[in-house]
Amino acid sequence: EPEVTQTPSHQVTQMGQEVILRCVPISNHLYFYWYRQILGQKVEFLVSFYNNEISEKSEIFDDQFSVERPDGSNFTLKIRSTKLEDSAMYFCASSTTKGQRLDSYEQYFGPGTRLTVT
Amino acid sequence: AQKVTQAQTEISVVEKEDVTLDCVYETRDTTYYLFWYKQPPSGELVFLIRRNSFDEQNEISGRYSWNFQKSTSSFNFTITASQVVDSAVYFCALRPLYGQNFVFGPGTRLSVLP
C-alpha cells in the first residue's frame, strides 16, 4: 500500500540554524500538508500546498517557515532560523483532492520527523 | 470557528474492559468530516475512521465502534474488550468541507493495564 515517507525520523539542531524536513507524498496525490505537534500537545495545522503554491496557512506558519516542491516527488518544510519552541514532531500529509467531493477526501499522514532544537 | 474538545485527558482501564472516548465538536458548517486517529508510543498517526456529517449511521469495525450524534455534536469512540496494544493517545479531528486543514482535539491518553 502506498504511504507517505518522511526523512529524517529525528533531527537535532542548534538554535538559529536552518533545517529542512523532507517528505515524499503518495505519488498520485496533488495536495500536501504540514502539521506540527509539540510534545504532549495536539496536532496543529501549519500549511497546505497545491499546484506549486501555498493554498492555506495557519498563524503558526510565519516568515521563518517555507515550503517547496523542488522536484516531482519531494515536499519540504524549511525553518530558517530555528528557535527552542520549534522543537516538535512535524507530520507531512497528502491527499488526492481538495475534498470538495464528499466521498473523496482522505489525508494520509507520514510517520513524522521529531525536531529537537538545543 | 472550528473546535474539537476531548474532555478526557487520560483514561486507565484494565484489559478486557470496554472504554468510551468522548469527542465533542463545534462548527458552523452544515457539511464536514470527522476523524479518529490513534497515536501509539512510536509517534505516528494511524487513521481509524472518517465520517461524513450527513451519515449518522453508527459504525462497527471489530472491537471498535463509533457513535455519531449530530444533534449533540458528538462523535464518541468505544473500544470493546480493550487490549494492552490499544494503549495510545487517541485524537478526534474535524475537517470542514471547504477548508483544507484538520482541526484536532487535544487527545485522550488511554492506558490499558494487563
Contacts between the chains, C-beta under 8 A, distances in Angstrom:
chain1	res1	chain2	res2	distance
A	31	B	100	7.0
A	33	B	100	7.2
A	33	B	101	7.2
A	35	B	102	7.3
A	41	B	106	7.2
A	42	B	91	6.9
A	42	B	104	4.7
A	42	B	105	6.4
A	42	B	106	4.7
A	42	B	107	5.8
A	43	B	45	7.2
A	43	B	91	6.4
A	43	B	93	7.7
A	43	B	102	7.2
A	43	B	104	4.3
A	44	B	104	7.2
A	45	B	101	3.5
A	45	B	102	6.1
A	45	B	103	7.4
A	48	B	100	4.3
A	48	B	101	6.4
A	55	B	100	6.3
A	56	B	99	7.2
A	56	B	100	4.9
A	56	B	101	6.2
A	58	B	101	6.9
A	89	B	43	6.0
A	91	B	45	6.3
A	98	B	100	6.7
A	99	B	33	7.6
A	99	B	95	7.1
A	99	B	97	7.0
A	99	B	100	7.2
A	100	B	97	6.9
A	100	B	98	6.6
A	102	B	31	6.8
A	102	B	52	5.6
A	102	B	54	7.3
A	102	B	97	7.2
A	103	B	52	7.3
A	105	B	33	6.1
A	105	B	50	7.5
A	105	B	95	7.0
A	106	B	47	7.9
A	106	B	50	6.8
A	107	B	95	7.8
A	107	B	102	6.8
A	108	B	47	7.5
A	109	B	37	7.7
A	109	B	44	7.1
A	109	B	45	4.3
A	109	B	47	7.3
A	110	B	44	7.8
A	111	B	43	7.2
A	111	B	44	4.4
A	112	B	43	5.4
A	112	B	44	6.1
A	112	B	45	7.5
A	114	B	43	7.0
